[in-house]
Amino acid sequence: MVDKAMDELQMIISGRIKKDGKEIVRVSFFRGKDYADGVLPDCVIEKSEGFERAEQILLEQYLKENCQNILVKAKEINPMKNWLGLK
């Protein structure tokens, strides 16, 4: 059921990560105990539990439509400052 509480969705964005010589950003979606892990710039959901396939497709569409904005936000993330509680 695609309309199942998509309003209650939370999203977490990682900073930029180097993987296999390529820069990626991880994006995780949470809804209660359900989760879906995606990766940019590929805009694919790599792992999911609790989200139906139709919902995963909607999340991938969201990633595609918002890829550039998410990548800009990821550049602003400083994991060390976040870990130390600095702004």
Order of alpha helices (4+ residues) and beta strands (2+ residues): beta-beta-beta-beta-alpha-alpha
